[in-house]
Amino acid sequence: MLDALTVAVSVAALALAAWCGYAAFRDQPTKDWHFIGMAVVTVLALAQLVIGIVQLARGEQPAEGNVIFVSYLVGAVAAVPTAGFMSLAERTKWGSITVAAGAVVLAVLEVRLNDIWGG
Amino acid sequence: MVSGTGTGERKRLVKGPGLLLVWLYGVMSVGAVSRSAYQIATEFGRAPLAYTLSAVAAVVYAFITYTLVRGGETARRVALGCCAVELVGVLVVGTWTLVSPGSFPDATVWSKFGAGYLLIPVVLPLTGLLWLRHRR
């Protein structure tokens, strides 16, 4: 379940990065549809956080320890909304680029999460 | 730390490319601060030099993020100086880890010029210097 969500979040994050990158390429700021996309990615990351904590509560052990695991899960939830919030104040293509960068950071966090869980 | 440059008088540094810059500095701050805090708290004895250098990097990132968000001419100059220090730090630590890997039982944020962080640590200060000079 956790693995499936890690894949889902990674794919969604890369799609969001490509989409916002395309908006930036067309010299456009983030729009309503982009924010819906960010919400979808964030909901997936939240689901991952919940499932991750449930796994810990069941007594499963991440290879690199609980603290690092939970920190990365929380970071994954925070990455895209923070970038999205910042893009609200910057109504140019640089807002879109920042959200794309946020989504790339999330994808990297997912790769690390996979290592942290599986070892 | 988000978009908090409301005061009209100060020169805004979080604007256009500056937004991306402050986001990346924010990410590096959170990453480096939490990483070094965790390592120093749990396993400092294993690689004291590496973890101390990571902590120094964390402080530099956090401070630059703060100056960028604050904005204004003084902050711009201070940030410019810190980016230069950061660049020197990345180059020195990066070279040091390549020349003498034995001194580092574990990686620092700036090991191998930040290869573990997609080389962002070496690109970031250069971008920062360019942006801050441009905003003069």
gemmi code that builds the backbone of each chain (N, CA, C; Angstrom):
import gemmi

chains = {
    "A": [
        ("MET", (0.842, -1.216, 0.000), (0.000, 0.000, 0.000), (0.865, 1.249, 0.000)),
        ("LEU", (1.901, 1.213, 0.889), (2.782, 2.373, 0.957), (3.570, 2.520, -0.346)),
        ("ASP", (4.042, 1.397, -0.877), (4.793, 1.442, -2.136), (3.940, 2.010, -3.261)),
        ("ALA", (2.674, 1.554, -3.333), (1.776, 2.030, -4.387), (1.596, 3.541, -4.279)),
        ("LEU", (1.438, 4.030, -3.040), (1.253, 5.469, -2.854), (2.527, 6.227, -3.203)),
        ("THR", (3.683, 5.654, -2.872), (4.944, 6.325, -3.211), (5.046, 6.503, -4.722)),
        ("VAL", (4.690, 5.445, -5.458), (4.710, 5.542, -6.917), (3.695, 6.584, -7.394)),
        ("ALA", (2.475, 6.525, -6.825), (1.419, 7.451, -7.248), (1.830, 8.903, -7.001)),
        ("VAL", (2.389, 9.170, -5.810), (2.791, 10.545, -5.498), (3.910, 10.994, -6.451)),
        ("SER", (4.877, 10.101, -6.711), (5.988, 10.462, -7.607), (5.473, 10.817, -8.998)),
        ("VAL", (4.614, 9.958, -9.536), (4.094, 10.192, -10.886), (3.290, 11.490, -10.921)),
        ("ALA", (2.417, 11.672, -9.923), (1.599, 12.887, -9.875), (2.481, 14.120, -9.754)),
        ("ALA", (3.546, 14.027, -8.941), (4.433, 15.175, -8.744), (5.152, 15.527, -10.045)),
        ("LEU", (5.627, 14.502, -10.761), (6.336, 14.777, -12.020), (5.377, 15.361, -13.058)),
        ("ALA", (4.123, 14.848, -13.068), (3.134, 15.397, -13.994), (2.876, 16.868, -13.679)),
        ("LEU", (2.744, 17.168, -12.378), (2.518, 18.564, -11.970), (3.704, 19.436, -12.369)),
        ("ALA", (4.916, 18.902, -12.197), (6.119, 19.655, -12.568), (6.114, 19.956, -14.067)),
        ("ALA", (5.747, 18.956, -14.867), (5.722, 19.156, -16.313), (4.650, 20.174, -16.693)),
        ("TRP", (3.498, 20.070, -16.054), (2.375, 20.952, -16.356), (2.722, 22.409, -16.016)),
        ("CYS", (3.265, 22.627, -14.826), (3.621, 23.989, -14.425), (4.834, 24.477, -15.228)),
        ("GLY", (5.718, 23.555, -15.570), (6.841, 23.926, -16.429), (6.348, 24.411, -17.783)),
        ("TYR", (5.304, 23.732, -18.286), (4.722, 24.123, -19.572), (4.080, 25.511, -19.467)),
        ("ALA", (3.385, 25.754, -18.340), (2.779, 27.072, -18.118), (3.869, 28.148, -18.124)),
        ("ALA", (4.987, 27.850, -17.477), (6.090, 28.817, -17.423), (6.657, 29.045, -18.821)),
        ("PHE", (6.766, 27.951, -19.575), (7.269, 28.039, -20.947), (6.371, 28.956, -21.782)),
        ("ARG", (5.062, 28.917, -21.510), (4.130, 29.795, -22.219), (4.000, 31.162, -21.546)),
        ("ASP", (4.894, 31.419, -20.570), (4.937, 32.715, -19.904), (3.665, 33.000, -19.103)),
        ("GLN", (3.093, 31.945, -18.480), (1.859, 32.133, -17.727), (2.061, 31.864, -16.245)),
        ("PRO", (1.297, 32.586, -15.393), (1.338, 32.286, -13.952), (0.518, 31.039, -13.652)),
        ("THR", (0.544, 30.576, -12.381), (-0.297, 29.445, -11.986), (-1.755, 29.895, -11.994)),
        ("LYS", (-2.634, 29.023, -12.484), (-4.058, 29.347, -12.556), (-4.856, 28.358, -11.708)),
        ("ASP", (-6.200, 28.553, -11.690), (-7.063, 27.711, -10.847), (-6.809, 26.227, -11.080)),
        ("TRP", (-6.700, 25.838, -12.354), (-6.514, 24.419, -12.659), (-5.215, 23.883, -12.056)),
        ("HIS", (-4.199, 24.701, -12.083), (-2.942, 24.262, -11.476), (-3.113, 24.036, -9.979)),
        ("PHE", (-3.906, 24.922, -9.344), (-4.096, 24.768, -7.902), (-4.878, 23.502, -7.592)),
        ("ILE", (-5.819, 23.138, -8.492), (-6.531, 21.866, -8.305), (-5.534, 20.708, -8.416)),
        ("GLY", (-4.631, 20.814, -9.385), (-3.596, 19.786, -9.530), (-2.744, 19.682, -8.279)),
        ("MET", (-2.347, 20.852, -7.720), (-1.539, 20.840, -6.492), (-2.320, 20.195, -5.360)),
        ("ALA", (-3.651, 20.462, -5.294), (-4.480, 19.884, -4.234), (-4.492, 18.365, -4.366)),
        ("VAL", (-4.610, 17.857, -5.594), (-4.625, 16.402, -5.807), (-3.318, 15.783, -5.306)),
        ("VAL", (-2.192, 16.398, -5.711), (-0.887, 15.883, -5.287), (-0.770, 15.908, -3.763)),
        ("THR", (-1.251, 16.994, -3.152), (-1.150, 17.130, -1.705), (-2.013, 16.094, -0.987)),
        ("VAL", (-3.212, 15.823, -1.528), (-4.084, 14.809, -0.920), (-3.398, 13.441, -0.971)),
        ("LEU", (-2.757, 13.137, -2.102), (-2.019, 11.865, -2.206), (-0.907, 11.800, -1.162)),
        ("ALA", (-0.169, 12.911, -1.006), (0.928, 12.934, -0.030), (0.385, 12.787, 1.392)),
        ("LEU", (-0.791, 13.396, 1.655), (-1.417, 13.270, 2.978), (-1.811, 11.817, 3.238)),
        ("ALA", (-2.382, 11.171, 2.204), (-2.756, 9.759, 2.340), (-1.523, 8.932, 2.671)),
        ("GLN", (-0.405, 9.280, 2.017), (0.844, 8.562, 2.264), (1.296, 8.745, 3.718)),
        ("LEU", (1.159, 9.976, 4.231), (1.527, 10.254, 5.625), (0.696, 9.393, 6.571)),
        ("VAL", (-0.627, 9.358, 6.318), (-1.525, 8.589, 7.196), (-1.174, 7.097, 7.144)),
        ("ILE", (-1.026, 6.571, 5.915), (-0.704, 5.140, 5.765), (0.644, 4.830, 6.419)),
        ("GLY", (1.608, 5.749, 6.231), (2.932, 5.543, 6.820), (2.849, 5.439, 8.333)),
        ("ILE", (2.060, 6.327, 8.946), (1.937, 6.303, 10.412), (1.204, 5.038, 10.857)),
        ("VAL", (0.199, 4.631, 10.078), (-0.507, 3.387, 10.404), (0.463, 2.199, 10.376)),
        ("GLN", (1.317, 2.165, 9.370), (2.308, 1.072, 9.278), (3.210, 1.055, 10.506)),
        ("LEU", (3.647, 2.268, 10.935), (4.500, 2.350, 12.128), (3.741, 1.840, 13.347)),
        ("ALA", (2.459, 2.242, 13.448), (1.648, 1.849, 14.608), (1.466, 0.337, 14.655)),
        ("ARG", (1.470, -0.287, 13.480), (1.359, -1.748, 13.437), (2.660, -2.439, 13.813)),
        ("GLY", (3.715, -1.630, 14.018), (4.966, -2.223, 14.472), (5.981, -2.474, 13.376)),
        ("GLU", (5.682, -2.030, 12.139), (6.686, -2.193, 11.089), (7.781, -1.140, 11.253)),
        ("GLN", (9.006, -1.520, 10.868), (10.151, -0.635, 11.087), (10.756, -0.173, 9.762)),
        ("PRO", (10.838, 1.151, 9.555), (11.573, 1.628, 8.382), (13.061, 1.330, 8.543)),
        ("ALA", (13.752, 1.037, 7.433), (15.159, 0.642, 7.514), (16.026, 1.717, 8.172)),
        ("GLU", (15.711, 3.003, 7.932), (16.577, 4.060, 8.458), (16.009, 4.759, 9.686)),
        ("GLY", (15.001, 4.172, 10.308), (14.517, 4.729, 11.568), (13.239, 5.539, 11.436)),
        ("ASN", (12.480, 5.576, 12.542), (11.172, 6.228, 12.539), (11.235, 7.733, 12.355)),
        ("VAL", (12.203, 8.380, 13.030), (12.241, 9.848, 13.011), (12.454, 10.351, 11.593)),
        ("ILE", (13.447, 9.757, 10.900), (13.742, 10.196, 9.538), (12.546, 9.912, 8.629)),
        ("PHE", (11.928, 8.757, 8.815), (10.778, 8.379, 7.989), (9.642, 9.399, 8.117)),
        ("VAL", (9.270, 9.699, 9.357), (8.156, 10.625, 9.570), (8.527, 12.042, 9.095)),
        ("SER", (9.801, 12.464, 9.303), (10.215, 13.797, 8.836), (10.037, 13.916, 7.333)),
        ("TYR", (10.448, 12.880, 6.609), (10.314, 12.923, 5.149), (8.848, 12.905, 4.727)),
        ("LEU", (8.014, 12.136, 5.453), (6.584, 12.114, 5.121), (5.982, 13.504, 5.293)),
        ("VAL", (6.332, 14.180, 6.387), (5.804, 15.519, 6.649), (6.329, 16.508, 5.597)),
        ("GLY", (7.623, 16.392, 5.289), (8.212, 17.254, 4.257), (7.523, 17.075, 2.918)),
        ("ALA", (7.173, 15.817, 2.597), (6.506, 15.527, 1.325), (5.142, 16.204, 1.265)),
        ("VAL", (4.425, 16.220, 2.412), (3.116, 16.876, 2.428), (3.277, 18.385, 2.257)),
        ("ALA", (4.321, 18.954, 2.843), (4.467, 20.414, 2.880), (5.009, 21.000, 1.576)),
        ("ALA", (5.774, 20.222, 0.805), (6.528, 20.794, -0.317), (5.667, 21.559, -1.322)),
        ("VAL", (4.662, 20.891, -1.880), (3.877, 21.516, -2.951), (2.986, 22.666, -2.454)),
        ("PRO", (2.263, 22.498, -1.324), (1.450, 23.624, -0.855), (2.276, 24.885, -0.573)),
        ("THR", (3.481, 24.716, -0.025), (4.316, 25.898, 0.269), (4.651, 26.630, -1.030)),
        ("ALA", (5.087, 25.865, -2.041), (5.426, 26.483, -3.322), (4.185, 27.123, -3.952)),
        ("GLY", (3.042, 26.439, -3.842), (1.802, 26.968, -4.410), (1.403, 28.275, -3.753)),
        ("PHE", (1.529, 28.320, -2.421), (1.193, 29.525, -1.673), (2.097, 30.680, -2.100)),
        ("MET", (3.386, 30.391, -2.285), (4.322, 31.436, -2.715), (3.962, 31.932, -4.114)),
        ("SER", (3.496, 31.017, -4.974), (3.184, 31.423, -6.347), (1.976, 32.357, -6.394)),
        ("LEU", (1.164, 32.359, -5.337), (0.019, 33.280, -5.297), (0.482, 34.734, -5.301)),
        ("ALA", (1.649, 34.975, -4.706), (2.148, 36.339, -4.580), (2.959, 36.755, -5.800)),
        ("GLU", (3.203, 35.825, -6.711), (4.050, 36.126, -7.861), (3.285, 35.724, -9.115)),
        ("ARG", (2.521, 36.680, -9.672), (1.647, 36.346, -10.785), (2.392, 36.429, -12.116)),
        ("THR", (3.540, 35.782, -12.198), (4.286, 35.719, -13.448), (4.695, 34.267, -13.662)),
        ("LYS", (5.465, 34.026, -14.712), (5.909, 32.659, -14.966), (6.807, 32.138, -13.853)),
        ("TRP", (7.415, 33.053, -13.083), (8.303, 32.599, -12.014), (7.537, 31.874, -10.914)),
        ("GLY", (6.227, 32.227, -10.751), (5.391, 31.469, -9.826), (5.241, 30.031, -10.298)),
        ("SER", (5.011, 29.864, -11.614), (4.859, 28.518, -12.177), (6.148, 27.724, -12.044)),
        ("ILE", (7.281, 28.384, -12.292), (8.565, 27.689, -12.193), (8.801, 27.221, -10.749)),
        ("THR", (8.425, 28.073, -9.785), (8.623, 27.706, -8.384), (7.775, 26.487, -8.014)),
        ("VAL", (6.524, 26.441, -8.498), (5.683, 25.275, -8.212), (6.273, 24.036, -8.880)),
        ("ALA", (6.775, 24.191, -10.111), (7.412, 23.058, -10.787), (8.609, 22.571, -9.970)),
        ("ALA", (9.404, 23.503, -9.447), (10.555, 23.133, -8.615), (10.078, 22.416, -7.348)),
        ("GLY", (8.973, 22.898, -6.758), (8.418, 22.248, -5.572), (8.023, 20.814, -5.863)),
        ("ALA", (7.420, 20.591, -7.040), (6.992, 19.246, -7.416), (8.197, 18.342, -7.650)),
        ("VAL", (9.273, 18.892, -8.217), (10.493, 18.096, -8.420), (11.085, 17.713, -7.058)),
        ("VAL", (11.108, 18.676, -6.134), (11.596, 18.372, -4.779), (10.785, 17.231, -4.174)),
        ("LEU", (9.455, 17.272, -4.374), (8.603, 16.210, -3.839), (8.982, 14.855, -4.447)),
        ("ALA", (9.220, 14.836, -5.772), (9.591, 13.571, -6.419), (10.898, 13.027, -5.837)),
        ("VAL", (11.857, 13.923, -5.570), (13.126, 13.495, -4.968), (12.879, 12.939, -3.556)),
        ("LEU", (12.016, 13.617, -2.799), (11.688, 13.140, -1.448), (11.092, 11.733, -1.510)),
        ("GLU", (10.278, 11.468, -2.539), (9.659, 10.143, -2.680), (10.713, 9.057, -2.917)),
        ("VAL", (11.713, 9.393, -3.740), (12.794, 8.431, -3.986), (13.519, 8.123, -2.675)),
        ("ARG", (13.805, 9.193, -1.909), (14.470, 9.004, -0.614), (13.582, 8.197, 0.338)),
        ("LEU", (12.259, 8.495, 0.319), (11.329, 7.767, 1.205), (11.369, 6.285, 0.912)),
        ("ASN", (11.470, 5.965, -0.366), (11.538, 4.566, -0.760), (12.779, 3.896, -0.157)),
        ("ASP", (13.925, 4.603, -0.209), (15.160, 4.079, 0.403), (14.994, 3.940, 1.913)),
        ("ILE", (14.415, 4.983, 2.529), (14.305, 5.004, 3.991), (13.433, 3.856, 4.471)),
        ("TRP", (12.367, 3.562, 3.728), (11.474, 2.480, 4.124), (12.107, 1.129, 3.845)),
        ("GLY", (12.657, 0.983, 2.639), (13.108, -0.336, 2.227), (14.560, -0.644, 2.548)),
        ("GLY", (15.376, 0.392, 2.704), (16.775, 0.186, 3.042), (17.676, -0.089, 1.861)),
    ],
    "B": [
        ("MET", (7.653, 32.424, 6.546), (8.676, 32.864, 5.624), (8.113, 33.084, 4.234)),
        ("VAL", (6.810, 32.870, 4.078), (6.258, 32.897, 2.731), (5.773, 34.288, 2.343)),
        ("SER", (6.266, 34.795, 1.252), (5.792, 36.017, 0.628), (5.658, 37.174, 1.608)),
        ("GLY", (6.396, 37.150, 2.701), (6.176, 38.128, 3.746), (6.940, 39.423, 3.573)),
        ("THR", (6.908, 40.000, 2.375), (7.656, 41.232, 2.154), (6.686, 42.381, 1.978)),
        ("GLY", (5.718, 42.490, 2.884), (4.648, 43.459, 2.739), (5.097, 44.914, 2.781)),
        ("THR", (6.130, 45.233, 3.556), (6.497, 46.634, 3.725), (6.957, 47.249, 2.405)),
        ("GLY", (6.273, 48.298, 2.009), (6.470, 48.850, 0.675), (7.820, 49.491, 0.434)),
        ("GLU", (8.452, 50.043, 1.487), (9.671, 50.833, 1.305), (10.851, 49.966, 0.870)),
        ("ARG", (11.011, 48.825, 1.531), (12.186, 48.005, 1.263), (12.195, 47.457, -0.150)),
        ("LYS", (13.403, 47.348, -0.661), (13.564, 46.728, -1.980), (13.221, 45.258, -1.881)),
        ("ARG", (12.274, 44.815, -2.699), (11.872, 43.411, -2.631), (12.893, 42.526, -3.332)),
        ("LEU", (13.304, 41.483, -2.625), (14.236, 40.536, -3.236), (13.504, 39.267, -3.677)),
        ("VAL", (12.297, 39.070, -3.092), (11.506, 37.904, -3.474), (10.563, 38.333, -4.584)),
        ("LYS", (11.034, 38.261, -5.793), (10.283, 38.780, -6.929), (10.860, 38.155, -8.179)),
        ("GLY", (10.021, 37.717, -9.081), (10.536, 37.077, -10.287), (11.441, 35.898, -9.941)),
        ("PRO", (12.640, 35.855, -10.516), (13.558, 34.744, -10.233), (13.869, 34.627, -8.738)),
        ("GLY", (13.760, 35.735, -8.016), (14.026, 35.724, -6.579), (13.093, 34.786, -5.834)),
        ("LEU", (11.876, 34.585, -6.375), (10.923, 33.680, -5.721), (11.446, 32.247, -5.752)),
        ("LEU", (11.932, 31.840, -6.930), (12.496, 30.493, -7.070), (13.710, 30.336, -6.152)),
        ("LEU", (14.525, 31.403, -6.120), (15.738, 31.379, -5.309), (15.407, 31.190, -3.825)),
        ("VAL", (14.424, 31.973, -3.344), (14.111, 31.900, -1.922), (13.464, 30.556, -1.601)),
        ("TRP", (12.717, 30.003, -2.542), (12.131, 28.674, -2.339), (13.234, 27.628, -2.189)),
        ("LEU", (14.219, 27.673, -3.088), (15.293, 26.683, -3.019), (16.137, 26.867, -1.752)),
        ("TYR", (16.390, 28.131, -1.386), (17.119, 28.361, -0.135), (16.307, 27.855, 1.056)),
        ("GLY", (14.989, 28.037, 0.999), (14.135, 27.549, 2.076), (14.218, 26.031, 2.191)),
        ("VAL", (14.152, 25.352, 1.027), (14.228, 23.890, 1.022), (15.570, 23.428, 1.587)),
        ("MET", (16.658, 24.077, 1.139), (17.983, 23.683, 1.623), (18.110, 23.959, 3.117)),
        ("SER", (17.511, 25.062, 3.588), (17.567, 25.361, 5.025), (16.895, 24.260, 5.817)),
        ("VAL", (15.654, 23.932, 5.431), (14.916, 22.908, 6.160), (15.687, 21.589, 6.113)),
        ("GLY", (16.177, 21.240, 4.909), (16.914, 19.987, 4.762), (18.158, 19.950, 5.616)),
        ("ALA", (18.984, 21.002, 5.508), (20.270, 21.001, 6.212), (20.080, 21.132, 7.725)),
        ("VAL", (19.138, 21.982, 8.155), (18.925, 22.160, 9.594), (18.437, 20.866, 10.213)),
        ("SER", (17.428, 20.228, 9.600), (16.897, 19.023, 10.225), (17.908, 17.886, 10.158)),
        ("ARG", (18.618, 17.802, 9.034), (19.615, 16.745, 8.917), (20.714, 16.884, 9.968)),
        ("SER", (21.280, 18.098, 10.086), (22.394, 18.222, 11.020), (21.911, 18.133, 12.458)),
        ("ALA", (20.705, 18.658, 12.744), (20.189, 18.545, 14.111), (20.037, 17.076, 14.490)),
        ("TYR", (19.489, 16.304, 13.563), (19.279, 14.877, 13.846), (20.608, 14.157, 14.039)),
        ("GLN", (21.555, 14.436, 13.123), (22.822, 13.710, 13.198), (23.636, 14.097, 14.425)),
        ("ILE", (23.628, 15.391, 14.752), (24.394, 15.826, 15.915), (23.762, 15.258, 17.180)),
        ("ALA", (22.427, 15.176, 17.208), (21.738, 14.674, 18.396), (21.937, 13.172, 18.569)),
        ("THR", (22.019, 12.421, 17.475), (22.008, 10.969, 17.625), (23.353, 10.285, 17.441)),
        ("GLU", (24.199, 10.815, 16.536), (25.416, 10.046, 16.240), (26.620, 10.952, 15.987)),
        ("PHE", (26.729, 12.012, 16.802), (27.763, 13.010, 16.555), (29.160, 12.397, 16.526)),
        ("GLY", (29.410, 11.431, 17.411), (30.742, 10.851, 17.539), (31.250, 10.155, 16.283)),
        ("ARG", (30.324, 9.742, 15.424), (30.719, 8.967, 14.264), (31.489, 9.807, 13.252)),
        ("ALA", (31.050, 11.024, 13.010), (31.705, 11.871, 12.016), (31.572, 13.334, 12.425)),
        ("PRO", (32.269, 13.707, 13.517), (32.101, 15.067, 14.065), (32.371, 16.167, 13.041)),
        ("LEU", (33.431, 15.989, 12.232), (33.782, 17.031, 11.273), (32.666, 17.212, 10.244)),
        ("ALA", (32.196, 16.103, 9.676), (31.144, 16.167, 8.660), (29.881, 16.820, 9.215)),
        ("TYR", (29.493, 16.425, 10.440), (28.242, 16.946, 10.981), (28.374, 18.403, 11.375)),
        ("THR", (29.572, 18.802, 11.838), (29.772, 20.211, 12.164), (29.691, 21.053, 10.894)),
        ("LEU", (30.316, 20.580, 9.825), (30.265, 21.328, 8.568), (28.829, 21.417, 8.036)),
        ("SER", (28.062, 20.335, 8.190), (26.657, 20.375, 7.778), (25.890, 21.426, 8.586)),
        ("ALA", (26.217, 21.512, 9.878), (25.539, 22.489, 10.724), (25.879, 23.911, 10.280)),
        ("VAL", (27.158, 24.137, 9.914), (27.559, 25.455, 9.413), (26.776, 25.779, 8.142)),
        ("ALA", (26.683, 24.804, 7.231), (25.919, 25.003, 6.003), (24.467, 25.353, 6.328)),
        ("ALA", (23.909, 24.659, 7.310), (22.513, 24.896, 7.695), (22.310, 26.332, 8.151)),
        ("VAL", (23.257, 26.835, 8.982), (23.139, 28.198, 9.490), (23.221, 29.202, 8.335)),
        ("VAL", (24.148, 28.956, 7.406), (24.301, 29.862, 6.261), (23.013, 29.889, 5.427)),
        ("TYR", (22.454, 28.717, 5.152), (21.211, 28.659, 4.356), (20.078, 29.394, 5.048)),
        ("ALA", (19.915, 29.123, 6.340), (18.813, 29.737, 7.064), (18.967, 31.255, 7.069)),
        ("PHE", (20.212, 31.718, 7.259), (20.425, 33.168, 7.324), (20.160, 33.825, 5.967)),
        ("ILE", (20.623, 33.209, 4.885), (20.382, 33.795, 3.560), (18.882, 33.821, 3.260)),
        ("THR", (18.177, 32.736, 3.619), (16.727, 32.729, 3.408), (16.089, 33.917, 4.121)),
        ("TYR", (16.518, 34.132, 5.369), (15.963, 35.244, 6.142), (16.232, 36.595, 5.472)),
        ("THR", (17.466, 36.819, 5.035), (17.775, 38.121, 4.426), (16.992, 38.312, 3.128)),
        ("LEU", (16.828, 37.246, 2.340), (16.078, 37.373, 1.087), (14.627, 37.738, 1.365)),
        ("VAL", (14.028, 37.078, 2.344), (12.626, 37.341, 2.663), (12.471, 38.761, 3.209)),
        ("ARG", (13.451, 39.197, 4.008), (13.354, 40.513, 4.629), (13.456, 41.617, 3.585)),
        ("GLY", (14.384, 41.494, 2.678), (14.523, 42.490, 1.620), (15.189, 43.769, 2.089)),
        ("GLY", (15.396, 44.704, 1.160), (16.059, 45.966, 1.487), (17.515, 45.943, 1.072)),
        ("GLU", (18.111, 47.127, 1.000), (19.469, 47.249, 0.479), (20.501, 46.585, 1.402)),
        ("THR", (20.364, 46.800, 2.717), (21.320, 46.191, 3.645), (21.251, 44.675, 3.554)),
        ("ALA", (20.009, 44.169, 3.542), (19.840, 42.715, 3.456), (20.442, 42.188, 2.162)),
        ("ARG", (20.292, 42.978, 1.090), (20.833, 42.541, -0.193), (22.348, 42.404, -0.111)),
        ("ARG", (22.983, 43.398, 0.512), (24.455, 43.351, 0.624), (24.902, 42.207, 1.512)),
        ("VAL", (24.196, 42.036, 2.642), (24.557, 40.950, 3.551), (24.391, 39.610, 2.838)),
        ("ALA", (23.272, 39.474, 2.103), (23.013, 38.219, 1.400), (24.087, 37.965, 0.344)),
        ("LEU", (24.503, 39.036, -0.310), (25.553, 38.914, -1.322), (26.830, 38.351, -0.678)),
        ("GLY", (27.214, 38.926, 0.471), (28.396, 38.437, 1.174), (28.241, 36.983, 1.587)),
        ("CYS", (27.028, 36.636, 2.084), (26.809, 35.253, 2.540), (26.846, 34.267, 1.383)),
        ("CYS", (26.323, 34.691, 0.215), (26.376, 33.802, -0.951), (27.827, 33.541, -1.337)),
        ("ALA", (28.668, 34.574, -1.224), (30.088, 34.405, -1.537), (30.719, 33.421, -0.558)),
        ("VAL", (30.407, 33.592, 0.741), (30.922, 32.676, 1.765), (30.451, 31.257, 1.470)),
        ("GLU", (29.166, 31.154, 1.092), (28.587, 29.850, 0.802), (29.314, 29.195, -0.369)),
        ("LEU", (29.563, 29.986, -1.413), (30.242, 29.439, -2.593), (31.633, 28.927, -2.218)),
        ("VAL", (32.370, 29.759, -1.439), (33.705, 29.337, -0.990), (33.593, 28.054, -0.171)),
        ("GLY", (32.590, 28.015, 0.727), (32.389, 26.831, 1.559), (32.147, 25.585, 0.724)),
        ("VAL", (31.250, 25.690, -0.270), (30.941, 24.537, -1.115), (32.198, 24.086, -1.856)),
        ("LEU", (32.966, 25.050, -2.390), (34.150, 24.694, -3.163), (35.212, 24.060, -2.276)),
        ("VAL", (35.435, 24.657, -1.087), (36.465, 24.118, -0.185), (36.059, 22.728, 0.321)),
        ("VAL", (34.835, 22.617, 0.845), (34.396, 21.335, 1.393), (34.295, 20.291, 0.275)),
        ("GLY", (33.802, 20.709, -0.891), (33.692, 19.790, -2.022), (35.039, 19.232, -2.423)),
        ("THR", (36.038, 20.110, -2.516), (37.383, 19.670, -2.884), (37.974, 18.784, -1.790)),
        ("TRP", (37.774, 19.232, -0.532), (38.304, 18.521, 0.632), (37.789, 17.081, 0.648)),
        ("THR", (36.473, 16.887, 0.390), (35.908, 15.538, 0.427), (36.462, 14.670, -0.700)),
        ("LEU", (36.846, 15.312, -1.805), (37.408, 14.529, -2.906), (38.861, 14.167, -2.636)),
        ("VAL", (39.620, 15.138, -2.064), (41.048, 14.935, -1.840), (41.286, 13.982, -0.678)),
        ("SER", (40.503, 14.129, 0.375), (40.755, 13.358, 1.586), (39.470, 12.718, 2.102)),
        ("PRO", (38.940, 11.726, 1.379), (37.666, 11.110, 1.782), (37.740, 10.491, 3.170)),
        ("GLY", (38.975, 10.126, 3.601), (39.143, 9.486, 4.903), (38.709, 10.354, 6.077)),
        ("SER", (38.771, 11.692, 5.897), (38.365, 12.591, 6.986), (36.855, 12.580, 7.190)),
        ("PHE", (36.118, 12.000, 6.236), (34.658, 12.081, 6.295), (34.004, 10.695, 6.282)),
        ("PRO", (33.825, 10.097, 7.492), (33.147, 8.795, 7.547), (31.718, 8.879, 7.034)),
        ("ASP", (31.102, 10.076, 7.110), (29.754, 10.240, 6.578), (29.730, 11.530, 5.759)),
        ("ALA", (28.755, 11.651, 4.871), (28.714, 12.812, 3.973), (28.268, 14.079, 4.702)),
        ("THR", (28.696, 15.230, 4.194), (28.151, 16.501, 4.635), (27.231, 16.999, 3.526)),
        ("VAL", (26.503, 18.094, 3.815), (25.614, 18.664, 2.801), (26.434, 19.085, 1.574)),
        ("TRP", (27.682, 19.503, 1.829), (28.495, 20.055, 0.744), (29.497, 19.040, 0.168)),
        ("SER", (29.393, 17.772, 0.574), (30.305, 16.760, 0.038), (30.191, 16.661, -1.473)),
        ("LYS", (31.344, 16.487, -2.142), (31.368, 16.382, -3.604), (30.542, 17.482, -4.260)),
        ("PHE", (30.694, 18.693, -3.757), (30.014, 19.872, -4.294), (28.489, 19.749, -4.243)),
        ("GLY", (27.991, 18.941, -3.297), (26.541, 18.825, -3.142), (25.900, 17.841, -4.090)),
        ("ALA", (26.663, 16.840, -4.527), (26.135, 15.854, -5.483), (24.913, 15.122, -4.917)),
        ("GLY", (24.884, 14.940, -3.584), (23.746, 14.264, -2.967), (22.482, 15.104, -2.987)),
        ("TYR", (22.624, 16.377, -3.325), (21.475, 17.276, -3.391), (21.333, 17.818, -4.809)),
        ("LEU", (21.557, 16.965, -5.790), (21.387, 17.322, -7.209), (22.279, 18.493, -7.621)),
        ("LEU", (23.414, 18.674, -6.919), (24.355, 19.777, -7.188), (23.749, 21.153, -6.932)),
        ("ILE", (22.554, 21.171, -6.324), (21.937, 22.464, -6.001), (22.878, 23.319, -5.152)),
        ("PRO", (23.595, 22.737, -4.161), (24.473, 23.572, -3.330), (25.516, 24.372, -4.105)),
        ("VAL", (25.972, 23.888, -5.251), (26.985, 24.662, -5.976), (26.335, 25.647, -6.959)),
        ("VAL", (25.138, 25.318, -7.437), (24.448, 26.204, -8.382), (23.801, 27.378, -7.646)),
        ("LEU", (23.271, 27.088, -6.456), (22.505, 28.083, -5.710), (23.281, 29.377, -5.405)),
        ("PRO", (24.506, 29.302, -4.841), (25.207, 30.561, -4.550), (25.536, 31.341, -5.820)),
        ("LEU", (25.852, 30.644, -6.909), (26.139, 31.359, -8.161), (24.901, 32.112, -8.640)),
        ("THR", (23.758, 31.420, -8.623), (22.506, 32.057, -9.018), (22.197, 33.221, -8.084)),
        ("GLY", (22.418, 32.996, -6.791), (22.166, 34.034, -5.806), (23.007, 35.272, -6.067)),
        ("LEU", (24.293, 35.070, -6.340), (25.189, 36.209, -6.600), (24.698, 36.991, -7.823)),
        ("LEU", (24.332, 36.264, -8.881), (23.862, 36.935, -10.098), (22.603, 37.749, -9.825)),
        ("TRP", (21.655, 37.127, -9.140), (20.370, 37.781, -8.876), (20.566, 39.021, -7.987)),
        ("LEU", (21.380, 38.866, -6.931), (21.545, 39.973, -5.994), (22.303, 41.135, -6.635)),
        ("ARG", (23.223, 40.839, -7.534), (23.913, 41.918, -8.257), (22.955, 42.624, -9.198)),
        ("HIS", (22.106, 41.819, -9.840), (21.125, 42.349, -10.773), (20.149, 43.300, -10.075)),
        ("ARG", (19.830, 43.025, -8.805), (18.838, 43.825, -8.077), (19.430, 45.104, -7.499)),
        ("ARG", (20.671, 45.381, -7.771), (21.322, 46.544, -7.186), (20.631, 47.845, -7.616)),
    ],
}
model = gemmi.Model(1)
for chain_id, residues in chains.items():
    chain = gemmi.Chain(chain_id)
    for i, (resn, *xyz) in enumerate(residues, 1):
        res = gemmi.Residue()
        res.name, res.seqid = resn, gemmi.SeqId(i, " ")
        for name, pos in zip(("N", "CA", "C"), xyz):
            atom = gemmi.Atom()
            atom.name, atom.element = name, gemmi.Element(name[0])
            atom.pos, atom.b_iso = gemmi.Position(*pos), 0.0
            res.add_atom(atom)
        chain.add_residue(res)
    model.add_chain(chain)
structure = gemmi.Structure()
structure.add_model(model)
structure.setup_entities()
